[in-house]
């Protein structure tokens, strides 16, 4: 069997034209852009550094970029390979884990960290502790933030699949 493998340049070209990858990237960027715009409107961003951090990296808030990305992944694979395919089943399981984590585990961890920081600060203020170093409060999502991310990801995934 004489198959000619694509060159690295051709593989890279095909990689960046992959509709599944593109739908995921656009879903994530779209959710981060909307999240940043909402925070700008409500006056929650106070510096250029905060603006860039919100646009690229910060988690939590409306809509969930994690939810948008995995929904777009699942939707695009469903359209491309069919909902009966093994790849779709894998993406569906991945979707369920990420969604559960987005408003379940991560949200609970964030609320617990916030309470621990309050207790630690109170103990340090009363000189019961010499010093308390705050722990990171990871922002989880509310069910509405997750739902909005899923809706955004679904429509972006459909657009990349049908257009």
C-alpha positions as CSV (number, residue, x, y, z in Angstrom):
1,X,0.0,0.0,0.0
2,X,1.6,3.2,-1.1
3,X,0.0,6.1,0.8
4,X,1.6,9.5,0.7
5,X,1.6,11.2,4.1
6,X,0.9,14.9,4.1
7,X,3.9,17.2,4.8
8,X,4.1,18.9,8.2
9,X,3.0,22.2,6.5
10,X,-0.1,20.4,5.0
11,X,-0.9,18.8,8.4
12,X,-0.7,22.1,10.1
13,X,-2.9,23.7,7.5
14,X,-5.5,20.9,8.0
15,X,-5.2,21.2,11.8
16,X,-6.1,24.9,11.8
17,X,-9.0,24.4,9.3
18,X,-10.6,21.6,11.4
19,X,-14.2,22.7,12.0
20,X,-14.3,21.0,15.4
21,X,-11.2,22.8,16.6
22,X,-12.5,26.1,15.2
23,X,-15.9,25.8,16.8
24,X,-14.3,25.1,20.2
25,X,-11.9,28.1,19.9
26,X,-14.7,30.4,18.8
27,X,-17.1,29.2,21.5
28,X,-14.4,29.8,24.2
29,X,-13.4,33.2,22.8
30,X,-17.1,34.2,22.3
31,X,-18.0,33.3,25.9
32,X,-14.9,35.1,27.3
33,X,-15.7,38.2,25.1
34,X,-19.3,38.2,26.4
35,X,-18.1,37.7,30.0
36,X,-15.7,40.6,29.6
37,X,-18.4,42.9,28.0
38,X,-20.8,42.1,30.8
39,X,-18.2,42.9,33.4
40,X,-17.3,46.2,31.6
41,X,-20.9,47.2,31.6
42,X,-21.3,46.6,35.3
43,X,-18.0,48.4,36.1
44,X,-16.2,45.3,37.5
45,X,-13.1,45.9,35.5
46,X,-10.8,48.6,36.8
47,X,-7.6,48.3,34.8
48,X,-6.2,47.2,31.4
49,X,-4.5,44.2,33.1
50,X,-7.9,43.1,34.5
51,X,-9.4,43.5,31.1
52,X,-6.9,41.2,29.4
53,X,-7.0,38.7,32.3
54,X,-10.8,38.5,32.0
55,X,-10.7,38.2,28.2
56,X,-8.1,35.4,28.1
57,X,-7.9,33.6,31.4
58,X,-10.3,34.3,34.3
59,X,-12.9,31.7,35.1
60,X,-16.4,32.1,36.5
61,X,-19.1,34.5,35.4
62,X,-21.7,34.7,32.7
63,X,-21.6,32.8,30.4
64,X,-19.5,29.7,31.2
65,X,-16.7,29.4,28.7
66,X,-16.0,25.8,29.8
67,X,-19.7,24.9,29.1
68,X,-19.6,26.8,25.7
69,X,-16.5,24.9,24.6
70,X,-17.6,21.4,25.5
71,X,-21.1,22.0,24.1
72,X,-19.6,23.2,20.8
73,X,-17.3,20.2,20.8
74,X,-20.1,17.8,21.3
75,X,-22.5,19.5,18.8
76,X,-19.9,19.7,16.1
77,X,-18.8,16.0,16.5
78,X,-22.5,15.0,16.5
79,X,-23.1,16.8,13.2
80,X,-19.9,15.6,11.6
81,X,-19.7,11.9,12.8
82,X,-23.3,11.3,13.9
83,X,-24.7,10.9,17.4
84,X,-24.3,7.1,17.1
85,X,-20.5,7.4,16.7
86,X,-18.0,6.4,19.4
87,X,-16.3,9.8,19.2
88,X,-19.7,11.5,19.9
89,X,-20.2,9.2,22.9
90,X,-16.8,10.2,24.2
91,X,-17.5,13.9,23.7
92,X,-20.9,13.5,25.4
93,X,-19.3,11.9,28.5
94,X,-16.6,14.6,28.5
95,X,-19.5,17.2,28.3
96,X,-21.3,15.7,31.3
97,X,-18.1,15.7,33.4
98,X,-17.2,19.3,32.6
99,X,-20.8,20.5,33.1
100,X,-21.1,18.7,36.5
101,X,-17.7,20.2,37.5
102,X,-18.6,23.7,36.4
103,X,-21.5,24.2,38.7
104,X,-21.0,21.4,41.2
105,X,-17.5,20.7,42.4
106,X,-15.9,24.0,41.4
107,X,-18.7,26.1,42.8
108,X,-18.7,24.2,46.1
109,X,-14.9,24.5,46.3
110,X,-15.1,28.3,45.7
111,X,-17.8,28.8,48.4
112,X,-15.8,26.7,50.9
113,X,-12.6,28.7,50.1
114,X,-14.4,32.0,50.6
115,X,-15.8,30.8,54.0
116,X,-12.3,29.5,55.1
117,X,-10.8,32.9,54.2
118,X,-13.4,34.7,56.3
119,X,-12.7,32.4,59.3
120,X,-9.0,32.7,58.8
121,X,-9.2,36.5,58.7
122,X,-11.4,36.7,61.8
123,X,-9.0,34.4,63.7
124,X,-6.0,36.5,62.7
125,X,-7.9,39.7,63.7
126,X,-8.5,38.2,67.1
127,X,-4.8,37.2,67.4
128,X,-5.8,33.5,67.6
129,X,-3.6,33.0,64.5
130,X,-0.3,34.8,64.0
131,X,-1.0,35.2,60.3
132,X,-3.4,33.8,57.8
133,X,-2.6,33.5,54.1
134,X,-5.7,33.5,52.1
135,X,-6.4,30.5,49.8
136,X,-7.5,31.0,46.2
137,X,-11.2,31.3,45.7
138,X,-12.0,29.4,42.5
139,X,-15.1,30.8,40.8
140,X,-17.6,28.1,39.9
141,X,-20.7,28.8,38.0
142,X,-24.4,29.1,38.7
143,X,-26.8,26.9,36.7
144,X,-27.8,29.9,34.6
145,X,-24.2,30.7,33.7
146,X,-23.7,27.1,32.6
147,X,-27.0,27.0,30.7
148,X,-26.1,30.2,28.8
149,X,-22.6,28.8,28.0
150,X,-24.3,25.6,26.7
151,X,-26.7,27.6,24.5
152,X,-23.9,29.7,23.1
153,X,-21.7,26.6,22.4
154,X,-24.6,24.8,20.8
155,X,-25.4,27.6,18.3
156,X,-21.7,28.1,17.5
157,X,-21.2,24.4,17.0
158,X,-24.3,24.3,14.7
159,X,-23.0,27.3,12.7
160,X,-19.6,25.6,12.1
161,X,-21.3,22.4,11.2
162,X,-24.0,23.8,8.9
163,X,-22.2,26.8,7.2
